[in-house]
Amino acid sequence: MTEEFILQTLVPTTHDLGGFKVHRTLPHRERTTIGPFIFFDQMGPARLAAGNGIDVRPHPHINLATVTYLFAGAIDHRDSLGTFQTIEPGAVNLMTAGRGITHSERSPAAVRPQGPELSGIQTWLALPSAKEEIDPAFEHVGREALPTIEGANARARVVMGSLWGETSPVTCHSHTIYADIHLAEGGAMPIDAEAEERGLYVAEGEASLDGLRLEPMTLYVLRPGIRATLRSETGGHVMLCGGAALDGPRHVWWNFVSSDRERIRQARHDWKEGRFALPPDDDGEFIPLPEVPKTVSYP
């Protein structure tokens, strides 16, 4: 049955960042992208120690869009466009890097005394080659603006794209699907062939696809065209992602994504030489260029 539904099974690399763990399934040695998704991280779940918080110092991106989606907790986003936005569970922060942007992500001051929660998914979307160098932009869409679909003891929120007859207002630079699916005990939700490339990821609890058990924190790449039903006996939380195949290979080095390796080399040099603008209200520190990055494409 596995071969009938599943094209690939991608097991994450786990990084302990001190107080919380990040489980990274894309990019993977066996596959770089699923539709435009080129980076897929589950953050937490975790509760940080009282008085602490996450402090991701300013850092750069090019030729991609980042999508932050939280299950619990809150993050303050600041970027070089002058944006300040607190994201909370069920909302979407879409930051389009284009020709270049910097941003920071920090726990809000108000939640640090009691020890902030952190749980969610952060993804990067590779931009189509014709849009890689577009102007940087930022977009926040609150949870109330995202359509919700009710199933059999199940509920799904359409984060990006069109699914189950509903369309998210979040900007898509190419054909993209992204959904947050909650299955109650005995819940079920159909997974149709809405996109050329699709992946399923069990973030919490348990789930199966037409009787095939899906392991938690594992990204399953579905075969094109298959239709199946996602079910859970005891309750589960599943993310669906995908879209159209990219218009060519993409390279990843640290926070940089591009169809052109030379463009990444230029971005590395520009960051090292201080040519990226920093967020105007968070410019006192930054992450230096690493010698050996944790995020790379293969080979």
N, C-alpha and C positions, 0 to 999 in steps of 0.2 A: 504493500500500500504506500510505503514511503516514496518509491519511485514514481507512483502514479500522480502524486500531488506535489512533491518537493524536488526542486531542481538542485538546491544546495542547502546545507546546514552550516551556519556560521557561528562559532563559539567565540565569546568575547575575550579580549585581553583586559584584565582588571588592574587598575592603578589605585593604590592607596595614597590619597592626597592629604592624609593627616586629619582625622575626624570624620572623614567620609570616603567612600570608594566610588570610582567611576568605572563602568563596564562598557568597553568600546568594541563594537562589532563591525563597524566600517570606519576607514578602509581596512580590508582583510587581505591576507595573503592569497586567498582563493578568489576574491572578488573585490573590486574597488567601488562599484556603484550599483544601486538599485534605482532605476529611473534617474532622476537628478540627485538622489541622496548619495552623498559621498562621505559622510561622517555621521555616525549614529552612536551617541553616548547616553547611557542611563546614569543619572547622578543620584546616589543614595539608594534607598531611603536612609536617612540619618537624622539624628538630633545632635547638634554640636554642643560642646560644653558651654555652660553659662559664661557670658562675657566674650565669647568668641563669635566668629562669623566667617563667611567666605570672603576673600579679598583677592579677586583675580585682577591684577594690575593692568593698566592700559597695554594693549598689544594690537598688532595690525592684521588686516585681512585684505586679500585681493580676489577678484574674479569669482566670487561666491556670494551666497546669501545665507545667513545664519537664522535658524528658527529655534527659539527658546519656548518650551512648553512645560509648565510645572504641575505636579500633582499635589505638592504641599510646600509651604514656605513662601518666601518672597525674595526677589533680587532687584537691586537698584542698577539700572543700565545707564551709563553715560557714554557718549561718543563724540568724535571730533567734529560732528555737525552741530554740536551744542545741545544735543538731545539729553534730557533726563526723564526716565520712565521707570516706575516700579511695576514689575510684573508679578501677578499673583495667580494661583491655580486656575486653570481653564482658559486663561487668556493667551494671546500669541504676541511675541515680539519677533518681527521680521526685520532683520538688518541686511540691506543689500550693500555689499562692499564695492562691487564694480571695480573702478580703477584704483580704489584704495580708501580704507577707513580704519580708524582705531577706536577701541572701546574698552571699558572696564565693567566688571560685574562684582557687586559687593552686597553683603547682607545689610539691610536697612538698620540704622542705628537703633530704632525703636524695638527691634526683636532681639538684639544682642544680649541684653541683661539676663533673659531667661534661657538663652541658648536656642538659636534658630533651628527650625526644621529645614531639611533640604531633600526634595524628591522630585524627579522629573526627567524629561528627555531633551537633550540638545542635539540638533542636527545641522549639518551644512548641506546646502543645495548648490551643485555646480551650475553656473550660468551657461546658457547656450553660447557658442563661440561668438556669435554676432553681438551678444550683449555683455561679454566679459568686461569690457571697459566702459560700461555706462556709468553715469554719475552715481555716487553713493546716496543711499536713502535709508530712512527708518520708518517703520509702520507698526503701530500697536493696535490690536483688535481685542476688545474685551470679551469675556466668555459669553455675555448675554447676546452678542452679535453673531456667535457661531451657531449654525443650525444643529439641532439635536433630533435624533431619530430613535423612536421606541421600537424595540423588537420583543421577542418572547422572553420575558424576564431579563431583558437586556436594554442597554441604552448606548448610543454611539454619538459622539460629537464630531462633526466634520471640521477638521482643523484647516485643511487646504483642499482645493479642488472640488469636484462634484462626485457624490456618492449617495446611493439609495434615494435618488431623486432630489437631493438638496445640494446647494452650492455655498461654499464658504466665501465670505467677502475678502479674505486675505489674498493679496496679489500673488499670482503665479507667473514666473518668467518663462516657464515651459509647462507642458502637460504634467501635472503633479496631483497625486492623491495622498492624503494623510488624515488618519482618523484615530480617535481615542475611544476604545470599545470597553464598556463595563458589562460583565456578565454576572448576574446574580446566580444563586443556587438553581441549577436546572436551566440556566439561560442559554439562548441560541441566537445567532446573527448570521445571515447569509453573507458569503464572500463571493461576489460575482467578478466577472472578467472585465473590470472597468479600465484596466491599464495594461500596457504591454509588459511591464515589469512590476512585480509586487513582492513585498516582504511582510511577514507576520512576526511579532515579537511579544512574548508574554512577559510583561513587566512585573506583575504581581499575581499570586494565586495560581490556579491551574486552568488549562484549556486543552481542547482537542479539536482536530479538523477532520470531520467525517470519520471519527473513531481513532484517528492517529493522535496519540498524545504528543503535545508540544512541550518541550522542556523550558523551564523559566530562563530568562536572560539569554536566550538563543534566538538568532535571527534566521527565519526560514524563508528561503527564496522560492516562491511558488512557480510551478510550470505555467507558461503562457496559456491563456484560454481556459484554465480549469475553473469550475464553479464548485463550491463546497460550503458546508455549514460549520461555523465555529460554535462550539458548545463548551459548557463548564458544569461539572457536577456540584462543586462546592463554592464556586465563585472565582472569577478571574478578571484580570485587567490586561488588555491586549492592544498593541499599537499596530495599525496597518499603514504601510508606506509604499510609495512607488511612483510610477509615471512612465512617460515615454523614454526610451533609451536615448542616451546622450548622442550628440552628433560627432562623436569621435572620442578618443581616450583623453583622460585628464590625469595630471600629475599633482601630487600632494607633497609638500615639504613644510612641516610645522603648521603655521596658520595660513599658508598660501596654497591656493588651488589655481591651476591654469591649464589650458590646452598646449601652452608653449613653455618648455623648460627654461628658455632664456628669460621669459617674463618673470619666472620665479627667482631666477638668479638676480635679476634687477631689483626685485622687491626686497630680497635679502640684503643687498648692498644698500638700498635706500633706507631700510630700517636701521642698519648698523651705523649709517652716517647721519641719522637723525632727520631724515627728509620727510617723514610722516608727521603730520600735525597730531597732537595729543588732545584728548577731551579738555576743553577750556576750564572745566571745574574739577578736573582730576589729572593734573599735569605734573605733579610732584615726583612721580616715580613711574617706572614702566618695566615690562619684562624684557630682558636683553635677549638678543639672538642666541639660540642655543647652538652648541657645537654639534650635538646629536639630538635631533628632535624625536619626541615620542610618536608623532603622527607622520607617517610617510605612506606613499603608494608603493606598490610592488609591481615589477622589480624596480 
